[in-house]
């Protein structure tokens, strides 16, 4: 696998995670991990972080 393909693949994964968290935050879906309810505000942070990482990895793939 080339570096460019790897960066594009990673970018797609991060963007899917960002979209999933955005949908959770927008629709107010409940998430429980290990019996602990995860607040929706966590998803807003996760959208920003995963979106940024997806954007950056796409940019690195474009440079290859």
C-alpha positions as CSV (number, residue, x, y, z in Angstrom):
1,X,0.0,0.0,0.0
2,X,1.4,3.4,-0.9
3,X,1.6,6.2,1.5
4,X,-0.9,8.2,-0.4
5,X,-3.4,5.4,-0.3
6,X,-2.8,5.0,3.4
7,X,-3.5,8.7,4.1
8,X,-6.6,8.7,2.0
9,X,-7.9,5.6,3.9
10,X,-7.1,7.1,7.3
11,X,-8.8,10.3,6.2
12,X,-12.0,8.4,5.2
13,X,-12.0,6.6,8.6
14,X,-11.7,9.8,10.5
15,X,-14.3,11.5,8.5
16,X,-16.8,8.6,9.0
17,X,-16.1,8.9,12.8
18,X,-16.7,12.6,12.6
19,X,-20.0,12.1,10.7
20,X,-21.1,9.5,13.2
21,X,-20.4,11.8,16.2
22,X,-22.1,14.7,14.4
23,X,-25.3,12.6,13.9
24,X,-25.2,11.5,17.5
25,X,-24.8,15.1,18.7
26,X,-27.5,16.4,16.3
27,X,-30.1,13.7,17.1
28,X,-29.2,13.5,20.8
29,X,-28.6,9.7,20.6
30,X,-27.5,8.2,23.9
31,X,-24.2,6.4,24.3
32,X,-23.4,4.1,27.2
33,X,-19.9,2.6,27.5
34,X,-19.2,0.2,30.4
35,X,-22.4,1.3,32.1
36,X,-21.5,5.0,32.0
37,X,-23.5,7.5,30.0
38,X,-21.3,9.6,27.7
39,X,-22.5,13.2,27.5
40,X,-23.5,14.6,24.1
41,X,-20.9,17.4,24.6
42,X,-18.2,14.8,24.1
43,X,-19.5,14.2,20.6
44,X,-19.1,17.9,19.7
45,X,-15.4,17.7,20.8
46,X,-15.0,14.4,18.9
47,X,-16.5,16.0,15.7
48,X,-13.9,18.7,15.8
49,X,-11.0,16.4,16.6
50,X,-11.9,13.7,14.1
51,X,-12.8,16.3,11.4
52,X,-9.4,18.0,11.9
53,X,-7.5,14.7,11.7
54,X,-9.4,13.6,8.6
55,X,-8.8,17.0,6.9
56,X,-5.1,16.9,7.8
57,X,-4.6,13.3,6.7
58,X,-6.3,14.1,3.4
59,X,-3.9,17.0,2.9
60,X,-0.9,14.8,3.6
61,X,-2.2,12.3,1.0
62,X,-2.5,15.1,-1.5
63,X,1.1,16.1,-1.0
64,X,2.4,12.6,-1.8
